Amino acid sequence: MGASFETRVYPTSLGMAKIKEVWNNEVERSLYEDGHNYSGGIGMLGKGFDLKRKTFDDGHKAQEHILENQEKWDGAMACIYEDEDGVEWVMIGGWCSS
């Protein structure tokens, strides 16, 4: 079976409670639209996420960290990074079974 790599990005200014709410809503929507089995969508990652406290210099490094450290059957991983304007973002995602 395969997997696709999916991420979503949210500004930290939303607050972690709101980010979790939005992520969980997107997971529910994916499950509804894409199905509950091997869809390759973020619904396969499930609700919630494991936030890594290390802050990365840019989105590419955050994505690379998730790519290399999140396992296909695990839940979503989240990383914080700062863009070139100094704005902090949370990237959430991982390998979604398909």
C-alpha positions as CSV (number, residue, x, y, z in Angstrom):
1,M,0.0,0.0,0.0
2,G,1.1,3.5,-0.7
3,A,1.1,6.8,1.0
4,S,0.9,10.5,0.1
5,F,2.5,13.3,2.1
6,E,0.0,16.0,3.1
7,T,0.4,19.2,5.2
8,R,-1.6,22.2,6.3
9,V,-0.2,25.5,7.6
10,Y,-1.8,27.9,10.1
11,P,-0.5,31.1,11.7
12,T,0.4,30.7,15.4
13,S,-1.5,33.9,16.0
14,L,-4.7,31.8,15.9
15,G,-3.7,30.2,19.1
16,M,-3.2,26.4,19.6
17,A,-6.7,25.8,20.7
18,K,-8.1,27.3,17.5
19,I,-5.5,25.5,15.4
20,K,-6.4,22.2,16.9
21,E,-10.1,22.9,16.2
22,V,-9.5,23.9,12.6
23,W,-7.2,20.8,12.0
24,N,-9.8,18.5,13.5
25,N,-12.5,20.0,11.3
26,E,-10.3,19.5,8.2
27,V,-9.7,15.9,9.3
28,E,-13.4,15.3,9.6
29,R,-14.1,16.9,6.2
30,S,-11.4,14.7,4.6
31,L,-12.9,11.5,6.1
32,Y,-16.3,12.6,4.8
33,E,-15.1,13.6,1.3
34,D,-12.3,11.1,0.8
35,G,-13.4,8.1,2.8
36,H,-12.3,6.3,6.0
37,N,-9.9,3.8,4.4
38,Y,-6.6,4.4,2.6
39,S,-7.8,7.6,1.0
40,G,-4.4,9.4,1.0
41,G,-6.1,12.4,2.6
42,I,-5.4,14.0,6.0
43,G,-8.3,12.1,7.5
44,M,-5.9,9.1,7.6
45,L,-3.7,11.1,10.1
46,G,-6.6,11.4,12.6
47,K,-7.5,14.2,15.0
48,G,-4.9,15.9,17.1
49,F,-1.2,16.2,16.4
50,D,2.2,15.8,18.0
51,L,3.8,19.3,18.3
52,K,7.5,19.4,18.2
53,R,8.7,22.3,20.3
54,K,11.8,23.1,18.2
55,T,11.2,26.1,15.9
56,F,12.6,25.9,12.4
57,D,14.1,28.7,10.3
58,D,11.7,28.2,7.4
59,G,8.9,26.1,6.1
60,H,11.1,23.9,4.0
61,K,13.1,22.8,7.1
62,A,9.9,22.1,9.0
63,Q,8.5,20.1,6.1
64,E,11.7,18.1,5.8
65,H,11.6,17.3,9.5
66,I,8.0,16.0,9.2
67,L,8.9,14.0,6.0
68,E,11.8,12.3,7.7
69,N,10.4,11.7,11.2
70,Q,6.6,11.0,10.9
71,E,5.7,7.4,10.2
72,K,2.9,6.4,7.9
73,W,0.7,4.8,10.5
74,D,1.3,7.4,13.2
75,G,-0.8,10.5,13.8
76,A,0.0,13.9,12.4
77,M,3.2,15.8,13.4
78,A,3.4,19.5,13.8
79,C,6.3,21.9,13.6
80,I,6.6,25.6,14.2
81,Y,8.6,27.7,11.8
82,E,9.3,31.4,11.2
83,D,9.0,32.9,7.7
84,E,11.3,35.6,6.3
85,D,9.0,38.3,7.7
86,G,9.3,36.9,11.3
87,V,5.8,35.5,11.3
88,E,5.4,32.1,13.1
89,W,3.5,29.3,11.5
90,V,2.5,25.8,12.5
91,M,2.9,23.1,9.8
92,I,0.8,19.9,10.5
93,G,0.9,16.8,8.4
94,G,2.5,13.5,7.6
95,W,2.3,10.4,5.5
96,C,-1.3,9.4,4.7
97,S,-2.0,5.8,3.9
98,S,-3.5,5.2,0.4
